[in-house]
């Protein structure tokens, strides 16, 4: 392999790594509560190439928190910290959780969906449970935040 191809390969790999999102920052929550929702795109009636997002609460889903350890996959050998069930509007709340790294696991229709999160108590006064959405979209769980603009 020539030095040019090695150089190009290094550039490609470093470009990919530079573009990867900081999931630790984005998956940090200030509260151990939220709302579980399912979203999917549906074609817009007004234009053939447009889509609208349809969102609905996920009712009566089993929701669990496991203590997350570096290098260990979720969740069989990890400590279960808390468990609850989402309500009719998809909301849930875990009580007496200490700041740490967790696996958030939602069991929806018999399938577990897992998301690595960090719980940090900073800036709690600006956070609201109904503004933290755990969204299931295209078989992937992610955190969304509702931001109020005055």
N, C-alpha and C positions, 0 to 999 in steps of 0.2 A: 504494500500500500504506500503510495507516495505521500510526501509531507503535505501536498495541497489537499488531498482527500481527507487526511487526518484533521487539518485545519478547518475545512468546511464542516466536517462532522462535529467538531467542537463548537463551532458557531451555532449550528442547528440545535445541539443539546442545550447550550447556554441560553439560547433564545426561548426554548420551550420552558426551561426552569424559571427564567425571568418573568414569564407570562403567567405562571401558576398563581392562583389567588391565595391570599393569606387567610386560610380557612379558620385558623385559630382566632383571628380578630373577628371575622364575620360570624362565627358560631359561638361567640361569647354572649351570654344572657345575664341580665341583672336580676331577674326573677325566676323562680322555679314554677312557673305557671304559663299558660298560653292557651291557644286554640288550635285544634287539629282540623285541618281542612283538606279536601281533595279538589284539585283544579285540573281542568282539561280544556283544550282549545276546541272550539266549534266554529264551523264556517259562518261568516257574517252574511246576513241576508242581502246587505246592500252591495257588496262587491265579492266577486268570485274568488279573488286571491287574498281576501282579508279574513282574519279570524278574531273572534271574541273569546275571552277567557271566562269559563263558567266555573264557579266555586261553590262548594257545598260543605257543611260541617260533617265531620266523621263522628258518628254517634257510637257510644258504648264500645270504644276501642280500649283494649288493655294497654296501658302506658307504663313503662318501667324505666328506672334509672339504675345503671350499673356503674360502679367506680371504674374509671378508665386508667389503665396502666400502660406506660410507654412500651411499645413493641408487642403487646398482647391484643389479639383480635377479640372482638365481642363475641360471646358473652358467657359461654359455659363455665369457665373457670373463674369468673369475676364475681365480686360481691354485689348482690342485689341490695340497693340502698333504699329504694322506695317503689311503690306500685300504686296505681290508681286507675280509674276508668273515666274516659271522657263522657261528658254529659250530652244531653240532646242537642246543644248548640256547639258541640265539639270542644268545649272548654275543659280544662283540667288544672289541678294544682297539687304540687308536692309540698308537704309540710316539713319543717325543721331540717332543711338540707344545708350543709356547710359548703362554703366555696371550695371548688375542686374541679377536676376534669371528670366527665361522665360520658357514658354511652346513653343516649336517649333512644328507647326502643318502643315502637308502636306496633302492636299486633292488630292488623286490619284484615278481617275475613280469613283468619288462620295463617297469615304470612307476616313475618317480622320485618319491619323497616327500621334501619339503624342509622343513627347520626351522632357523630362525635361532637360534643358540646363542652364548653367551659362555663362554669357558674362563678361570677364575680359580683360582689355586692356594690361596686362603685356606681354612682349616679342613679341610685334606685328611685329617687324622687321624681325623675322624669319618665320612668318606665311605668307601663300599665299592662296588666295581664292580657287584656283584649287586643293590645297592639303587637303582641308576639305571636306570629302564626307559624305553625309547623305544617308545611304544605307538602302533600304527596302529589307529585306531578310526574307522569310518565315513569312510574315505578321507582321514583327517587324522592327521598325525604330531604327537605331543606328548610331553613329558617327565613321567614320574611318579616319585615317590620313595617307597621303602619306609622307613617310620619304625619303629624298634624301640622298644617301650615296656617298661620293666622293671617 
